[in-house]
Amino acid sequence: MLDLLRKRQPDSVEQWWDESNADAELTEAPDVSPATGVFPQDFLGERRPAVEQGAELVRRAMQQLPTPSADNDVEALWEEEVTALIEEHERTKAPVVDVPLGQS
């Protein structure tokens, strides 16, 4: 099985034992130190400060939202905001924007 792996993907194993050198004395000991790394990996990298700053802005904005009550429930707020966004999006797709002008 390993021979098949060696033929198809020779780079998948770091070091292969060469049988032709089996009798030769090792001049250099193989590196057996464990691999090291960082887990979990930070996928944001250099962008982390900007992302954290944006998240903080969102948290502050969320604190300024009105508190839902019987008169002002979350679903009604959501529907109002989404309706406004959809209407704005539809307006941006219009090829011509009519602007009312004052009468002279």
Buried (B, 14 or more C-beta within 10 A) or exposed (E): EEEEEEEEEEEEEEEEEEEEEEEEEEEEEEEEEEEEEEEEEEEEEEEEEEEEEEEEEEEEEEEEEEEEEEEEEEEEEEEEEEEEEEEEEEEEEEEEEEEEEEEE
